[in-house]
Amino acid sequence: MAFDRQRFLSNHVDLSRRYFLQLGSVGLGVVCASPLFGDDSTREESLQSALGKLETWLTSQDDFRDVSRGKPKPHSLSEDERTKVGLTRETWKLEVIGDPDHPSTLENPLSKATDNALDFQSLMKIAETKRVRFAKVMTCLNIGCPLGMGIWEGVPLREAVWLAKPQANLRRVFYYGYHNDDEKQMIRSSLSVGRVLEDAHGLPPVIMCYKLNGEWLSAERGGPVRVVVPEAYGFKSVKWLTHLVLSNIPHANDTYAEQNNDVDSDLKTFCATLFVPSETGVGEKIPITGWAQSGISGLAKVQVWIQRKNQSWPADDPHFANAPWQDAEIIGAPDSFIGELNDDSILRGTHGFDAKTGRPILWPMQLAKAHWAYLHQGLPRGEYVLRCRTIDSNGAAQPMPRPFRKSGHAAIESRTIAVT
């Protein structure tokens, strides 16, 4: 399905334009009198520049940020090389085996050696009755912006576990993907068997993913098959899946743990800006746009605070909890989910969307991103610092309740504005 980027961007620009114009319902004359909303072509261009920087809600596969590892990166292999190593839909196979160091009791391990490894055709047969789709923002544990937002489709990982017929001594499932046949390049992640076999209320299952936004998963995105863990950071969603190892080990054994990362930390709720003018005129209204990640605790508010640059702040309030924050507007769901999803009916049956209307049941959607906007009424001459933060559904203000590094980015962003 072709990606109509212009149409999708236009949809979000219109959405954002409606937001700014709706501010006029409480003072249309004031808004229209603002230099940013006047008839002057340069001012209109300034407004369009702000709105044009609003990214699309869904991200095309080509536009995802890539943080893949490997020498060479597996997706950079030629078509012939990927065919030989099992990284095409025609040649992919998944082995489901026991951990030799912490053995589980399996009646039917799946392996290439015994010629019963799960192939793509068999995976698609399971998908006829077990297919799952859900929206998720893919975020790196230590990077302060999303890699991309998508609707991921696959088969629950537990279906592959049950094919191996585990009987006893199974506490953890660890998994890894193709790594150039070099053990030093392996990226391994793991989950408790409880999370694989059962889904907490409101969460979709962990999946063996083969489609993104209705299209076959590209090699760069981890195709032909990758793991996607809905509530987790990207390192849990291993690309180029080749092995599940069923283990009796009692603790996480992820590769990421070796770099002092918290490998059991779920997605945090936080926000950042997309457009903030670095310079503006005295008294001119200041349009600000941004995005927010709705983590495991949901998203209730986005707030903005502008402070004079050299103004001191009490040392016992490092997270600015007592600052005069102002609520921003969280922009609603797009009128139509277009782009890769030109046919809205593809959303039918997707987790978190109403089965009859194809519309999101709740907004902002948990584990996804949303856009926000704020129109500041203007500032005197000087230098200022803009900060933004989220309030989650439990009332915790960013960076709380988990402010620690290595457990997911949540630091409060600051941007400088010069008023001249």
PyMOL commands that set and color helices and strands:
alter all, ss='L'
color gray80, all
select helices_A, chain A and resi 5-26+28-33+35-37+41-52+61-63+74-76+79-84+120-130+157-163+183-185+193-197+234-236+255-259+339-341+344-347
alter helices_A, ss='H'
color red, helices_A
select strands_A, chain A and resi 93-98+105-106+118-119+132-139+146-156+166-168+172-177+188-192+207-212+215-216+226-228+241-247+270-275+279-280+286-293+301-308+326-327+329-330+369-376+382-391+414-419
alter strands_A, ss='S'
color yellow, strands_A
deselect
rebuild
show_as cartoon
